[in-house]
Amino acid sequence: SGAIELIRVLSLRGISVIFLDLGPSDIFGLSVCDSIYGCCIFVNSNASITIERQLFTVAHEYAHLILHRPLFSREESAPLSPQYVELLDKMADAFAGRLLCPPDVIFPYASYYSTPDVTLKSIVPITVYLKQKLHVSFQSMLMALRNYGLLSKSVVNEYYSLANKNNSIKQEPCPLKDDQNLLELFEKAKNEHLVEIFHTLFLRKPVLISDIMYFLSCDLDAATTIYKKIESETNHFEAFFDIVF
């Protein structure tokens, strides 16, 4: 169903996916496995980071939670070697790539990449279509096609050479943020779980409108609307509880 759906699916499985603006940074995300709060994935949602990259981070951090669970319970405090950390990240990248670009979706389009005169220019239309379908980056699509043996190394290198030459390596062709439907779907998915967290908190202690504004990156009017909705639903639940019990 595309990478956006992964946010909702993980939340339903008890993994909190939380988007926070951590500023322009090389830190794209963090994953935490806690005995009290469970599994959490934090994603840097700064405007300088593409939506595609944020969605890849969700899958990447999910991979860490699955593949590297023993590390979360390490008792020794000695830091891991840089080489080992790099290996863990490569494992997480490989997992995320397969999860977001599954072969059963990619291979039906194999004929578009098997023509003898295939070039970067010739595969752009179908690759952009697939990236939009799967909600991934153009680079992720190229790497998946290369890993599945559907695209030559020379075509992939042609893209990176051109992108580096034009200083556009961090830009996204036909980005998700320019597709209003996908943008709304993404915003709804990433805020839905946070609203539910606030809803749960409201039952135990006061929730500040300023907190809603910060965590949901919304203005005062939007935060107030959310606050009033949570307050109304909570009061309705408490009234129902009093009547039944």
Buried (B, 14 or more C-beta within 10 A) or exposed (E): EBBBEBBBEBBEEEBBBBBBBBEEEEEBBBBBBEEEEEBBBBBBBBEEBBBBBBBBBBBBBBBBBEBBEEEBEEEEEEEEEEEEEEEBEEBBBBBBBBBBBEEEBBEEBEEBBEEEEBEBEBBBEBBBBBBBEBBBBBBBBBBBBBBBEBBBEEBBEBBEEEBEEEEEEEEBBEBBEEBEEBBEBBBEBBBEBBBEBBBEEBEEEEBEEEBBBEBBBBEEEBBBEBBEEBEEEBEEEEEEEEEEE
